[in-house]
């Protein structure tokens, strides 16, 4: 139920980010800054009590997670300027496939389902179908789709890092440290790229606050809590609802249409991303009774 609530909140992220006229890096930086302001009162006391007992390795992993979270938001919000909400959100949710592949290659952790490789194959077909219309002369869409895939890869690394931090540090302390480091990275990106550090229009402030409060604090806050107790690959799979919610919101508020080829690619991709959970759900639902 918490993951479902997280999906609903996260689905608003693409809408707020697209409606904001600010620079993508500035949008990402304010998102994390406002999110940090909102969570600070709830975590500062806990962090002060735990600070001296947190191992250095956990601190380094937390700061690294903040860096990859900053890269994820930078790449993903940037992609929304060059491709549709449907393409951007669908491609960024391929983080579940990247999570499984990275865990297998670098952590020697076998996939939780035998359907994982079938999922990877179908996922590749879905990505090619979804982005196929962007090949050729339309380099703008191709650029946006590529940045969305980079955002997915960064999110996969972030989820795996969070999975390895859950011991010896509380959720509130982790969230405060991770958001702080992510904010520092993002403002560093803004300064380095010489982006405009201020929102362009007054309404941008409303969109940025909504992006931080609803999409980040509530949506990603729920994901961060759940990933500490649930396999990172299963949490990543719960993101399947985000493309549907984001596409629906973009259709209503942004009047974005979706073509047949995009619809087919989206369907293939969602099927591919859901396959690894089938065996997991069956094994947990039908377990032998023990005497």
Secondary structure, 3 states (H helix, E strand, C coil): CHHHHHHHHHCCHHHHHHHCCCCHHHHHHHHHHHHHHHHHHHHHHHHHHHHHHCCHHHHHHHHHHHHHHHHHHHHHHHHCCCCCHHHHHHHHCCHHHHHHHHHHHHHCCCCCCCCHHHHHHHHHHHHHHHHHHHCCCCHHHHHHHHHHHHHHHHHHHHHHHHHCCCCCCCHHHHHHHHHHHHHHHHHHHHHHHCCCCCCCCCHHHHHHHHHHHHHHHHHHHHHHHHHCCCCHHHHHHCCHHHHHHHHHHHHHHHCCCCCHHHHHHHHHHHHHHHHHHHHHHHHHHCCCCCC
